[in-house]
Amino acid sequence: MTALIVVVVIVVLALLVLARTVRVIPQARAAVVERLGKYQRTLEPGLALVVPFIDKVRPFIDLREQVVSFPPQPVITSDNLVVNIDTVIYFQVTNPAAATYEIANYIQGIEQLTVTTLRNVIGSMDLEQTLTSRDHINGQLRSVLDEATGKWGIRVNRVELKAIDPPASIQDSMEKQMRADRDKRAAILNAEGFKQSQILTAEGEKQSAILRAQGDREARVLQAEGQGKAIETVFAAIHAGNPDPQLLAYQYLQTLPQIAQGDSNTVWIVPSELNEALKSIGGALGRPVPDDLPKGPLRPPPSRRDEGPSEAELAAENAAHAAAQEAEMASNSPLGRAAPLPVPAPATPAGPTEAATPAGPTEAATPAGPTEATGPGGPPAGSPHLGGPPHVGPPRAG
């Protein structure tokens, strides 16, 4: 029984010595071995043997890249503004012995070094530079931390600023400034667009005016050419027909009603050739035409609207009708002279009645009045004192 107990104790001691002698190091881990309290060596990943009860293996050290996020740190900029900055550090242990013996807590050391370095870097910048120079700040922090943590057996790979939070008042001012800047750029863009649209509109109007003027010019040229050809045709037709003065006078008389049309016509323009034309008509019919026809503009009576034909039109038509009657009466009389009318002697108490003798051909007083015959000593025929026929037609001129 005693022998069995001894065997069991020996086996247990052998297993304990074996467990203290054989160590298995995981991948990406490292272990520091101390022999009698002094650094002996660093165990690499894999199977390792140590002297039991003499060698001491310290806790494993992670050799992978580690990420540490530090809480926001208040930092003062060069323009005396306090901003809170969150940082993230990416580092890796390269020397487990240095990380174990050179610093007690390398994570805390990295945090404090990051805060002090960040304050030095941000203190030389204003707020605008701080917000727009993250890459520059990251590079300066990385270079300073990598140099300071090199003796600790740590390599700083990256330093990132996770957030930069200015005070609320500064954020409000920044938002207003950004809004004003955006409004300014929008106003500039609107002004440029309006300017461009005005330029294009003006160019379009210019081109339109040029094309319209060219079209108007061509239309006027063609119209002038057509009018010229029409005038040449009419001129050739008139000369080929060889019109006489009577036809021209008749055309003048037909034109008078057209001249009198319209309520705004206050002046009639009578051509000077009308006298000559009427003289020619009178000569052809054997009736002389006096030379004292009215010349220059004639003023018609005021027009009446909405009451049928105007007085000017009626006067023109009466003149034309009287002229036609005059011409017809003259053509019916032999030799173009009026026959003498018997003039009764005035009633007198004493003396015989004297017979009226003709005194030659009667001269027409107006181109539109009837023929009058006068006796040697009495009033003209048709006088109201003798009961003759009343005067028909427009009033006599002169």
Protein Blocks (a to p, Z undefined) as FASTA:
>chain_A
ZZmmmmmmmmmmmmmmmmmmpccddehiacdddeehiafbdcdeddddddehkbccdddd
dfbdcdddddddddddfkopacddddddddddfblklmmmmpmblmlmmmmmmmmmmmmm
mmmpcfklmmmmmmmmmmmmmmmmmmmmmmnopacfbdcdfbdcddfklmmmmmmmmmmm
mmmmmmmmmmmmmmmmmmmmmmmmmmmmmmmmmmmmmmmmmmmmmmmmmmmmmmmmmmmn
opafklmmmmmmmmmmmmmgojklmbdcddfklmmmmmmmmmmnopacdfkbcedjdddd
dddehiajafklmmmmmmmmmmmmmmmmmmmpghhiacdddddddddfedcddddddebj
addfbfkbccddddfkbccehiaklopacdeddddeZZ
